[in-house]
Every structure is written in C-alpha cells, then in structure tokens.
Amino acid sequence: MGISREETESQQSFPGNFFIYCGKAGLNPAENMDKRKKYFQIMTVLGLVLAVLCYRGITDGALRLHADSAVFAEQDRPRAALTFDDGPHAKYTPMLLEGLRKRGIHASFFLMGKNIEGKEKIVEQMQKDGHLIGNHTYDHVQLNKLPGDQACEQILKTNNAIYEITGEYPTYLRPPYGAWPKNLELCVTMLPVFWDVDTLDWKIRNVQSVEEIVQREVKDGSIILMHDCFATSVEAALEVADVLKAAGYDLVTVDELLVT
C-alpha cells in the first residue's frame, strides 16, 4: 500500500518522522554525523591556530612596546659631561681615573702638551678606559694673543704628542681661557669645546663649594669644567659624579653632546 501525497506532506511537517522522510530522500544519518564530527574537528584546529597567532601577536606587541619604552626612557634622561683640563698629573690623574672606572663613567681630558712627557702610561690608561682625549695647547697659552703661526704650533705640537701614545690625533680642543681666534680654523681642523658650568675648582679648592656650584648650574647638556691636578678637584669630581647619577643624569663624553 503506497503513501499518499497528503501523508508524505504530513510526515515532512512532523519532526518525529524527519529521519523516516530523509531516509526516503536518500540521506544517511550516520554519514551526516561523521560530517559534523569532521567539521567540528576542523573548526577546533582553526580555533587553536587563531589563538596561537593572537597570543604571539599580543606578546610580540608587548615586547616591542617594552623595548620602545626603554629607548624613550633612556633618551629622556638628562646628560652632562665632566671635563678636566691641565693634566695629566702624575699623582691625581690616576686617582681620578680609578674613581671614574669604579663608577663606570667616561669623561673628557684636555691635555697640556708639556705635561705629557713621563706620563705616557697615564694617557694610555685614559684611552683604555674609554675617555675622550683632547688638546689643551702645549703651554696653556691664550691663543688669541699669539701670532697665528705660534698658535698653530701650540696645537699641532700637542696633537703629535698625543698621537705618539694613542695612535690617534685628537679631534677636540679646549682653548685656554675660552679664547678661540677664528683664523685658527684655517690651520687646524679641530672643534673647540667650551663649557657652561665653571666649578672654579682650581681657585676655591673646596669640595662642598664645587658641588654646590654644579648642583646650582647644571642642566641637560651641560659641559662641566674641572681640573685633574688638585686633590680637592679629584674628590669633588667624584662627589659630583655620584650626585648627578643619583639625580638621574647620564655622564658622557663631550662628543656625545656635541655630535648627537
């Protein structure tokens, strides 16, 4: 006995007879279930892949953000340069070098040519420790009061003395008294280095007074003028270094301030 059209339509609309009707349409419930399992397996794998990719993206982004923040933080730190004139001194310069080495600080030393002889080992140590070595003329003369050829001789003679020890000609020159005649640029290709904080350490010979001057006048980018030929200057320089580092300053060589 066959099924009438009305009965078939009734079975189609009645949920309880769904699989009966589907069976007559040629669909296998077992095969349908297998397809569903495969579908869910594929979706699960895709979900895991997406989760891993998202995690890696978030992690990499966080690492980049941390690195960038560290760079910006370092760039935001104020910087200053400790500079020392008139050396090298047989007793006090080695004391200063040792103190700077212990603190991991690089400074700038402007040497007088006549003070170099007999102290070559000290200059070698300066270079080894990573300090900048510059020129302070041979006899500490005021360059703008000399004829051009004599002024050039003061500079070139000191350059040669430094080169004989370090194998490098200095690039930077600290003109005594800050006197820099423009015509010198015709005979020497060096950059003059001046200062904005004069500690007067050579004059006052008082550690606390030197420290107070620096604290009052220092700012980001300051070049601090000191000397390495007095016991009080060495003590004051190391005190100043500790104070500035505690205040968040990076102590650098002058070329890092002038070039960057």
Phi and psi in degrees as a GROMACS rama.xvg file:
@    title "Ramachandran Plot"
@    xaxis  label "Phi"
@    yaxis  label "Psi"
@TYPE xy
-82.6934  165.84  GLY-2
-96.1216  130.848  ILE-3
-75.7416  163.552  SER-4
-59.9646  -38.0905  ARG-5
-65.669  -40.2645  GLU-6
-66.202  -40.0953  GLU-7
-62.2479  -46.2316  THR-8
-62.1963  -36.0213  GLU-9
-64.9856  -40.1627  SER-10
-68.7328  -34.0518  GLN-11
-65.4351  -35.5136  GLN-12
-87.8766  -6.35128  SER-13
-103.977  118.201  PHE-14
-59.7924  -35.0447  PRO-15
-63.5132  -23.9063  GLY-16
-103.009  18.1738  ASN-17
-61.1691  -48.6613  PHE-18
-68.7474  -28.5734  PHE-19
-63.1614  -45.6672  ILE-20
-67.5704  -43.0879  TYR-21
-63.2016  -37.018  CYS-22
-60.8049  -39.4183  GLY-23
-68.9116  -24.2598  LYS-24
-83.3986  -3.78955  ALA-25
96.7788  9.93895  GLY-26
-96.4107  137.231  LEU-27
-100.745  118.611  ASN-28
-57.9811  -36.5175  PRO-29
-64.9225  -43.455  ALA-30
-64.6174  -38.5251  GLU-31
-61.7396  -39.6755  ASN-32
-66.5898  -39.0719  MET-33
-62.3121  -41.4273  ASP-34
-63.238  -38.9283  LYS-35
-64.8123  -40.8935  ARG-36
-61.8256  -44.0682  LYS-37
-63.6172  -38.6054  LYS-38
-62.5122  -46.977  TYR-39
-66.2831  -34.8513  PHE-40
-63.7739  -44.6948  GLN-41
-62.3328  -45.1772  ILE-42
-64.1556  -35.8332  MET-43
-64.1039  -44.9028  THR-44
-61.9284  -45.141  VAL-45
-61.3681  -38.5466  LEU-46
-63.4469  -41.4085  GLY-47
-65.0087  -41.8498  LEU-48
-61.3254  -45.9835  VAL-49
-62.3565  -38.2694  LEU-50
-64.4984  -42.6136  ALA-51
-63.7306  -44.2781  VAL-52
-62.8401  -41.918  LEU-53
-64.4621  -41.916  CYS-54
-62.1907  -45.5133  TYR-55
-63.4716  -39.6055  ARG-56
-63.4416  -42.6652  GLY-57
-66.4869  -43.2221  ILE-58
-63.8617  -47.3287  THR-59
-61.821  -40.4758  ASP-60
-63.5818  -40.1012  GLY-61
-65.9543  -40.1255  ALA-62
-64.5836  -42.9563  LEU-63
-63.4366  -40.6546  ARG-64
-63.8131  -40.7774  LEU-65
-64.7552  -43.9203  HIS-66
-64.1881  -44.5259  ALA-67
-63.0544  -39.5066  ASP-68
-63.559  -39.1405  SER-69
-64.7264  -40.7074  ALA-70
-63.9368  -46.3343  VAL-71
-63.1428  -38.6959  PHE-72
-63.5062  -41.3064  ALA-73
-66.2708  -40.614  GLU-74
-66.5816  -27.5624  GLN-75
-79.2853  -12.4119  ASP-76
-72.0971  136.201  ARG-77
-67.5014  151.901  PRO-78
-127.384  150.435  ARG-79
-149.051  158.613  ALA-80
-121.6  127.625  ALA-81
-88.1287  126.704  LEU-82
-126.727  145.241  THR-83
-131.279  127.672  PHE-84
-106.429  162.166  ASP-85
79.7121  -3.8287  ASP-86
-81.781  -172.732  GLY-87
-83.4511  149.457  PRO-88
-106.291  137.06  HIS-89
-61.2693  -34.1006  ALA-90
-100.727  -49.1808  LYS-91
-83.6431  -31.2424  TYR-92
-63.1139  -44.8705  THR-93
-60.1501  -36.1973  PRO-94
-62.7225  -42.7036  MET-95
-65.95  -43.5823  LEU-96
-60.1868  -41.3689  LEU-97
-63.5933  -43.6741  GLU-98
-63.8387  -40.3802  GLY-99
-67.7547  -38.7477  LEU-100
-62.2901  -43.0553  ARG-101
-63.0209  -29.4973  LYS-102
-94.0344  -3.93785  ARG-103
66.9985  35.431  GLY-104
-110.018  137.321  ILE-105
-104.398  134.267  HIS-106
-125.885  -176.676  ALA-107
-123.431  128.882  SER-108
-116.597  123.454  PHE-109
-107.627  110.503  PHE-110
-93.743  142.996  LEU-111
-88.0199  129.947  MET-112
-56.5426  -40.432  GLY-113
-70.415  -16.3162  LYS-114
-91.876  -3.81579  ASN-115
-78.9335  -38.993  ILE-116
-58.6904  129.892  GLU-117
87.0915  -7.29999  GLY-118
-123.824  28.9934  LYS-119
-59.1616  -37.0128  GLU-120
-63.89  -33.5551  LYS-121
-67.1458  -42.2469  ILE-122
-65.1399  -39.5911  VAL-123
-59.8995  -40.4205  GLU-124
-66.2963  -38.5418  GLN-125
-54.8043  -49.335  MET-126
-64.2531  -43.3666  GLN-127
-60.9738  -37.3079  LYS-128
-79.0344  -4.95769  ASP-129
89.2298  17.0764  GLY-130
-81.6562  155.575  HIS-131
-81.9944  133.795  LEU-132
-113.901  119.633  ILE-133
-123.108  -178.957  GLY-134
-103.66  137.245  ASN-135
-128.964  31.1365  HIS-136
67.9192  170.092  THR-137
-82.3717  -41.1501  TYR-138
-119.445  15.945  ASP-139
57.1945  53.2588  HIS-140
-99.1999  155.874  VAL-141
-84.7942  107.712  GLN-142
-62.9433  -32.935  LEU-143
-76.0908  -2.20848  ASN-144
-104.622  6.31482  LYS-145
-111.027  151.919  LEU-146
-59.4571  153.022  PRO-147
-54.7001  -41.8895  GLY-148
-67.9099  -35.3044  ASP-149
-71.9497  -37.3954  GLN-150
-62.9352  -42.7055  ALA-151
-63.4218  -38.889  CYS-152
-63.1482  -39.7468  GLU-153
-58.7616  -38.1959  GLN-154
-78.6275  -49.3057  ILE-155
-65.8347  -35.6289  LEU-156
-64.3204  -39.8963  LYS-157
-71.41  -38.988  THR-158
-56.972  -43.645  ASN-159
-65.7229  -39.305  ASN-160
-63.6354  -39.9973  ALA-161
-68.822  -40.3792  ILE-162
-62.2211  -37.8075  TYR-163
-61.225  -24.8962  GLU-164
-96.9785  -45.4829  ILE-165
-95.8991  -19.2327  THR-166
77.5733  9.28935  GLY-167
-136.17  138.061  GLU-168
-82.1546  136.036  TYR-169
-67.319  149.076  PRO-170
-99.1443  -26.487  THR-171
-113.082  145.29  TYR-172
-132.028  131.794  LEU-173
-101.829  103.461  ARG-174
-69.8492  126.812  PRO-175
-54.3132  137.539  PRO-176
64.7303  9.49922  TYR-177
71.3135  17.0882  GLY-178
-91.5001  114.521  ALA-179
-129.57  96.332  TRP-180
-69.7201  133.487  PRO-181
-62.0536  -30.2956  LYS-182
-68.3655  -13.0991  ASN-183
-66.1304  -24.2449  LEU-184
-66.6329  -13.0752  GLU-185
-80.8527  -21.1408  LEU-186
-116.283  -14.2097  CYS-187
-132.873  139.247  VAL-188
-105.274  69.4444  THR-189
-128.703  156.49  MET-190
-100.321  123.01  LEU-191
-73.2702  140.924  PRO-192
-118.4  119.593  VAL-193
-104.807  -154.538  PHE-194
-155.976  160.301  TRP-195
-122.772  -9.16964  ASP-196
-123.839  107.419  VAL-197
-99.9738  109.672  ASP-198
-76.1936  -17.1949  THR-199
56.9016  28.287  LEU-200
-60.9427  -31.7362  ASP-201
-68.4668  -23.3938  TRP-202
-98.4273  -48.6142  LYS-203
-84.8124  -26.8513  ILE-204
49.4346  43.2705  ARG-205
-136.366  120.006  ASN-206
-61.5245  -48.2534  VAL-207
-63.8886  -39.8732  GLN-208
-65.5172  -40.4396  SER-209
-62.2252  -44.8019  VAL-210
-61.9291  -40.4108  GLU-211
-65.4069  -38.5978  GLU-212
-61.7122  -45.4056  ILE-213
-63.5913  -46.7089  VAL-214
-62.1936  -32.4597  GLN-215
-77.2054  -33.6125  ARG-216
-107.943  -17.6532  GLU-217
-68.061  146.889  VAL-218
-151.523  174.68  LYS-219
-59.7828  125.561  ASP-220
91.6674  4.7908  GLY-221
-67.6183  143.701  SER-222
-111.728  116.574  ILE-223
-100.39  124.792  ILE-224
-92.9032  121.904  LEU-225
-141.223  -177.375  MET-226
-135.425  151.166  HIS-227
-112.413  34.7411  ASP-228
-124.524  18.7249  CYS-229
-137.957  143.887  PHE-230
-61.6439  -42.2086  ALA-231
-66.0785  -32.1721  THR-232
-67.6464  -41.0603  SER-233
-64.8365  -46.409  VAL-234
-61.7093  -43.9018  GLU-235
-65.0763  -39.8448  ALA-236
-61.24  -41.7516  ALA-237
-71.9387  -34.7811  LEU-238
-64.1504  -44.9508  GLU-239
-60.8675  -42.142  VAL-240
-59.3207  -44.3536  ALA-241
-64.7783  -41.9944  ASP-242
-64.8405  -43.972  VAL-243
-68.3268  -39.6514  LEU-244
-64.3777  -39.7858  LYS-245
-64.988  -27.7274  ALA-246
-84.5718  1.93684  ALA-247
95.878  9.17272  GLY-248
-81.6385  143.841  TYR-249
-95.5215  125.892  ASP-250
-96.1925  120.694  LEU-251
-129.409  171.378  VAL-252
-81.8648  159.24  THR-253
-62.7565  -30.7361  VAL-254
-63.0737  -30.9028  ASP-255
-68.3539  -26.7945  GLU-256
-84.3685  -36.8341  LEU-257
-82.6129  -30.8182  LEU-258
-91.0551  -37.4921  VAL-259
